[in-house]
């Protein structure tokens, strides 16, 4: 098996054996065919926001399937589509209620890029073709989304066929650019964006895309205070569209429904997936401002993106049910308050472990970065596979977490993400963090650091 920077398959990497075969799930628990129980502490890759086999979501899907599975988008709209669209518009506000539905996060980002290009073309600014992104970013596996992602191992086989994009410094308060004081990080990185726009020429830049809280490529890295607002001002001033990739960090995961709500900022285009439908049926969406739709409608009749399964009826029924439950059960506020509890429990569970460099995140989206030297922040050597070992220890103990490597520079760095379902109780958070602490200590002993 070839090593990949994303250690979602950490157990297989370490054991060189087959993955367990899933049997069923219930709530925050997953069971394999041997009967072993796992606590799903990462929701897969931050997907299963309501856990597994939620009776109300399942019933909504079954009810829809009994009527019709899918009404093709060019022939019909549907009640589930209309309900979900109204829910998204209510969650977002600020004119973000134009929507293209897709089947997942990569397609949502791909559609965001296409909408940006189409918008500029429709306005007569065909020269605006360039995208600007950031180092240590991950936006998806389609060619367009991959082109604006800085994930070396995933890009390598496709280099030469990817579109040109500019990459700025990662915006990480724990690892600021060399010589930059953390207190000036927002100002420095925002200035870097403006400098790149001016270097390229504003009329050549279509959009800036970023994750408000970086997920798989960085190990949960929130934007520092003031950064998003500075970026918003710069994009507006130069006519560059702002795209927020909230596929992983959005849909309530960070304690606000839009991750950028925390920063008081509204994007022009937003990609969402994962927590939108909770993993019950593949679902994603590209949400964009009405002023963009007005231009697209006048020039082209609407957005020139979408797929056969856009607004798939049963998928929308699942998404509508998930969002209905999130609102009814006041889960956004709960995630915001219990997220602080999660970080506190995690700090207690990892107390005294010198290899813990940083614990960060928002809501139920928390990352732990591990370092060989806490003072210098030197990462462990990749050959030691620390994050994969933690992931393997977790699986052995019946805990599922999201282990990643390469978060520092693409090759070095170990971090683990915890992203439990929104329904996780405080008692379950305590169990998760307690087991996780055991896993970290055991993995460190394996490499002689226990």
Secondary structure, DSSP 4 states (H G I P E B T S, - for coil): ----SBGGGHHHHHH-SPPPPEEEEEBTEEEETT--EEEESSHHHHT-TT-B--HHHHHHHHHHHHH-S---TTT---HHHHHHHHHHHHHH-TTEEEEEEESSHHHHHHHHHHHHHHHHHHTT-TT--EEEEESS----SSHHHHHT---HHHHGGGTTTSPPEEEE----STTPPTT--GGGHHHHHHHHHHHHHHHH-GGGEEEEEE-SEE-TTTTSEEPPTTHHHHHHHHHHHHTPEEEEE-TTTTTTTTSSSSGGGGGT---SEEEE-GGGTTTSS--EEEEEEHHHHHHHHHHHSS-S---TTTT-HHHHHHHHHHHHHHHHTTHHHHHHHHHHHHHHHHHHHTTT-TTEEEEEEETTEEEEEE-SBTTTTBPPPGGG-HHHHHHHHHHHTTEE-EEEE-TTTSSS-EEEEE---TT--HHHHHHHHHHHHHHHHHHHHHTT--
